[in-house]
């Protein structure tokens, strides 16, 4: 990917990031890392650029609704660069009060000019944005811009229809509303080095307000933080990591952890849950973390080292199937945080709603079941197997467990409730599954806890 030219403001990298991402199906973070974080912008301008990207993704339907009122040219006939530039301009006009409307218009036009777009297109863009500014006070809000003055859902129809069928109209609309909000920063205190009380005091001494999370004992919420997490006091010392409360609670489901036990995180990724488990390992216990991707493996190692947990974890640079074939011996507990559609974490990753397709669910299910079966083959009798996703979709959750149980006789399903704090009891359903829906306090998630029977 070519490195973009920057215009000295946040708009140009944001526009280029969204344009290059459009239609690729790839995570937007890949483009943010390459185009924005590697640009020559000042740190505060980088943060604004990322805010513009994420804001446009969260409010795309509203932005298009407004643009359609002012453009004689149908949006579907516009070039991706033109449409993206207009969306970024309108987002600033409608949602960012601290940015003057004139700057939003002028910098958008400058970006197109720098991209050598024709003069007529510059006039077209300028005209639409200035017309929107003039009529700004008469524009409908996102809550009334839908058909019949209804709220815009800001999600593709196939997804909202699924949620309508699964959760009902009211809950579906609430999930969509939550996903349009900017997420608060949720941290997990590193239990091996500190606790929530000490970490709260540290932040307070630096003028940072932190409040305890509602569900997870080690969680702290920084509601108004907008700067770099790496600049927070205690970060370099490994006193915390970024981790949503749902993910924090998932690690507890491997309990009871026993001294000398052998544990496995079969899909470690960047190591959020790996670190959560490592921090509560009893004496002489070991934890293996499977991560075949070299980039993620490197970040996993850095995360463990920063939190002073590296000596407790053995990183496996293979995929789970290859590791299983090496006959690593039975494990006391295994966590499979399976790759999935991610529909429970759209608030944090707004590109997911536009990247996913209905057919993805069936393909994911095949992979998820394979991971679960592979993990089962490595579990000791009496051992705990936790299956987790950040998906809201039954095909990736209950139906995977149902199919696994139908084909694997020596496992029993146990309730997650008794291994979670009382504060999280309401997040476990009648079948014993851990199933929080997205809210302002927690991400959408799913986890099931299975035990391998002791067969004589």
N, C-alpha and C positions, 0 to 999 in steps of 0.2 A: 504494500500500500504506500503510495506516495505521500510524503509529508506535506501538509497544506501550507500555503502562504497565510500569514495572519495579517489582519488589518490593524492590529494594535488594540482592538476591542474584543469583547467576548462573543459578539454575534457571528463573526466569520467562522471560527472553529465550530460553533454550535450548528450552523447551517451546513457546513461541509460534513460534519459528523453524521447528522440525520440523513443527508442526501446519500452518502456512501453506504450507510446501513440499510436504507430502504430496499426491500425486496430480497435481501440476502438471507434472511432467516437466522442470522447469527446474533449472539448477545450484543446489545448496544455497548456494553462495557469494553469490548475489544476495540471499538472505534473511539470511545472516550479515552482509553489509555493511549492509543496511538496518535490521535489527532489533537486532543485537548491537553492531556497531561504532558505530552512531549513538545508542546508549542512553546513559543517565547513569551507567553502571557505572564503577567504578574500573578501571584497566588490568588489574590482576591478576584481577578478577572477569570481565572480558571474555574473558580467555584461558581461564579455567575454563569459561565458558559455551560457547565454541567447542569446547573439549575434550569437553564433554558431548554436543554435537551430533554431532561426528565419532565419538565412542565409541559412541553409540547406533546410528549408521548401520553401523559396522563389526561390531557385536555384536547386531544386531536379531533374528536367528533364535534366538540363545541367550536373549535377554531374553524373547522370546515363549514359548519352551519353558518357562522358569521360571514365567512368569505363568500359563500354561495349567494348571500343576500346582496353583495356588492360587485361581484364579478359577472360580466356577461359571458365570459368564457367558462364552460363547465370545468370543474376542478380535475376531472378525469382526463381532460385533454391538455392539461398543463405539463410542462417538463418537471421532473422531480425537483430540480434545483429551484425553479420558480415557486412551486407550491410550498416547498420547505421554507424558503425565505419568507414567504407571506405568513406562514404559520408562526414562525419565530417572531415576526413583527407584531402580529395580532396578539400573541401571548403576552408580550411586554405591555402592549396598550391596555389589555383587559385585566391582567393579573398582577403586574409589578408596578405598584404605585410610586415607588421611589425612582423609577426611571422616567424621565420626561418623555412625553409622547413624541416630541420632535426628534429626540435622540433615537427612539425606536424606529421611526420612519427613515431618518437620514442614514443611519448605520446599516439598515437592511438594504437600502438602495446602493450604498457604497460597496457592500459585499458583492452584489450582482455586477456592479461596474468593474470591480477588480477581477471578477471571473469572466470579464470581456463579453458580457451579454449585450445584445443590441440596444440602441437608444430607445426604440419604441417600447421594449420590455421594461426598461428603467422607468419610463413615464407611466406605463401601465401599473407597475408595482407602487410607485409613488402615489398615483391617483387613488388606488384602492385603499391604501393605508391611511391617507389623509381624509378620505371620505368616512372611514371608520372612526377616526379621531373626532371628526366634526359631529358625528351622531352617537358618540360613545355613551352618553347619558340615556339614550333611548333603547340601547341594545338589551335583549333579554338576558337574564342570568342563566348559568348552566342548569339551575333548578327549574327553569320555565322555558327553555329553548327547544324542548322536544315536542313531538306532535301533541296538539291540544294543551299546550303549556305544561307539559310533564317534564320531569328531570331527564336530562340526557344521561345515558348509562355509561358512555365512554368505554364500551367493550364491544367486540364483534357479536353479531346476533346469535351465532351458533353457541357461543359460550353463555350468554345471558339466558338463552332458552333452556340449556342444560340445567343451569342453576335454578331457574324458575321451576322446573320439574322436580328437582331434588330437594329444594329448600322452601319453595313457595315464593310468591311475588315480593312480599315485604322483606324477607331475608336476602333475596337476590339483589334487591335495590340497595339494601344496606351494605352488602359486600362491594357493590360497584361504587357506592359513595366513599367507603373506606379506602378503596384502591385509588381514588382520585386525590387523596390527601398526601402531603409530603410526610414520610415516616419520621418518628422521633428516634433519637439515637439510644439504643439499648445496649448496655454493657453488662458483662458478667465478671464479678470480682473473682480473682484467682485465689481459690480457697487455700492453696498451699502456701501463699505469701501474705494474704491480708483477709479482711472481711468487709462487708458492706458498710459497717459503722466507721471503720478507719478510712475507707476510701471516700465516703461522704465528707468526712472531716477534712481530708486532703483537698478535695475539690472546693469546699467552702473557704478554706484559707486562700485559695486562688480566685475567689469571687465567682465560682461556678456552682449553679444550683443543680442538685441531683436529688431525685426522689426514688424511694424503693419501688421496684416493680410489684405488681399485685399478686403474681402467681409463683415466681421462682425466687428462692431465698437469696441467691447471690446476684440478683438483677438490680441495676440502677438505671434510671431513665434521665437523660439530659434533654429536656424538652426544647430548649432554645439554642442548643449548640449548632453553630453553622461553620466553624473552622475545621482545620485538619485534625483528625483523631490522633495522629502521631504527635501533635503538639500538646495534647492534654497531659497534665502532671500525672506521673505514674506509668505512662505508656511504655517508655523506654525501659523501665524497671520491671515490666511484665506483670503489673498489678491487676490488669484486666484485659479482656478482649471484647470485640464487638460480637454480640450473640443475642438473638431474640430469645424471649422467655420460653417459647415452645421448644426451641432447640436445646436450651439449657435443661429443661425438664426431661427430654428424651434420654439423656445420658443416665438419669436416675433409674431407668427401667431395667438396666442390667443388674441392679442390686438383687440379692445381697452379694457384694464383692467379697471374696474370701482371701485371706493371707496365702500367698503362694499360688493364687489362681492365675490362669493364662487367659487373656482376653484379646479380642480381635475387632478392630474397626475395619470392616471389609470394603468400605467406599470412603476413604478418609478425606479426599479433596484437600481443601486448604487447612483442615484440621481443627475447626471450631469444636466439634463434638469430641474429637480425639483429645483435645486439651481439657475439656470438661471432665472426661473420664479419668485422664491421667492425674488430674488434681485431687481426685478422691480415691486413688488406688491404695489399698492397704499394703503393709510391709511385705516385701518379697514377691508381690504380684507383678506380672508383666503385661504389657499392652503392645500388640502388633498393629501397625497402621498400613493398610494396603493402598498404594497410590502409584499407578504406572506412568502417569504423565509427568515429564521432567520439570515443567514450569510449576505445576501445582505441588510437586514433590519438594521443590526448592522453597516455596512459600510455606509449606507445611513445616519443614525443618526450621525455617526462620521463626515461625510462630512458636514452636516448641522451645527453641533456644531462648527467645525473648522472655517467655514465661517461666524459665528455669525448670522445664519439664522434660527436656531432651533425654535425660538419663533414664527416664521411666518408659520410653517408647522406642520400639524397634520399627523403623520404616522399611516397608517391603516394596521394592521397585518392580513389581509384577502386577498383572491383573489378578483377580480373585481366582479364576479358573487355573491359571498357571501356578499360583501359590498353592492351591489345593492339590495339584498334581505332584508337588514336591514333597508330599506327605509330612506336613509340619506338626502333626500330632494333634490330639483333641484339645479343644478350648473349653474353658468353663463358661464363657459367655461371648456372644458375637452380636455386633450391631451391623445391620445392613441399612444404611441411609441411601436408598436406591435412587438412581437417576430417574427423573419424572418430568411431567409437564410444567411443574412449578406454579400451578394456578392458585396456590395458597399464599404465595409471596409476591403477587403482582404489585402490591403497594410499593415494595422496595425495588422491584424490577419491572417497571411499567411496560417495557418492550415485549414482555412475555405474552401479553394479550394479543398483540399484533403478529407475533412470530408463530404461535401455535396453530395447528389445524386438527380437526376432529380425528383424522386418521392416525395422528401421532399416538393416541392412547393405546391402540391395539399393538403397535410396534413396541411401545414402552413396556407393555404388560409381558411380552415374551421375554425381554431382557430382565425384568424384575423377578419373574418367576425363576428364571435360570440362576440369578444371583442368590435367591432364597434357597433353592435346592442345593446349590454348591456349598453355601454356608452350613446348611443342615448336615452335610456329609462330614463336616469338620468339628461338629459339636459333640462334647462328651455326654454320656447319659446323665440326666439330671441338670444339664446345662441350660442356659437361658439364650434364646434367640429373639432379638428385637428387630422388627421390620418397620422402617419409617420412610415417609415421603413428605414433601412439602406441597402435596397435591390435594385438591378437594374432590377429585373424580373417583367414583367407586371402582372403575376399571383398573385403577392403579393401586387401590387400597383394599377394601373388603373383598373384592372379587379375586385378587391375587392370593389373599390368605385363604379364601374358600377353596380355590383350586389347589393350592399347596396342601391343605388339610385333607382334601379328597384323595390325593395321590401319595400321601406320606402318613403311614399309620402310627408311627411312634412319637407323635407330637400332640400336645394338648395346649389349648388356648387358655391363658390366665388373664385376669383383669389387671389393667394398669393402675387402678385406683389406689391399691394399698402401698404402692411404691412411690407415689407422688405426695407432696404436702397437701394438707387439708385445703389450703387455698386454691388448689388446682383440681379438687375432686369433681367439680361441676363440668370439667372439660373432658371427662370420661363418660362414654355413652353406656347404654344398658347392656351392650355386648362386651364391654370391657376395653373397647378401643379408646385411645387418646385421640380426641378429634376436635380441637379448637377451630372455630371458624374465624376468619379475619375480623379483627376489631381494632379499636384505637390503641389497645394495649398488647395485643399478641397477634402473631401471624397465623394463617391457616396451616394446619398440619395433620398428620395421621401417624399413629404408631400402634403396633400390635406386639404383645409379649407372649412368646411361646416357650414351652418347656419340653425338652426331650425326655421321654419316659425312661425310667430305669427298668429295662426288660431283662428278666432272669435268663 
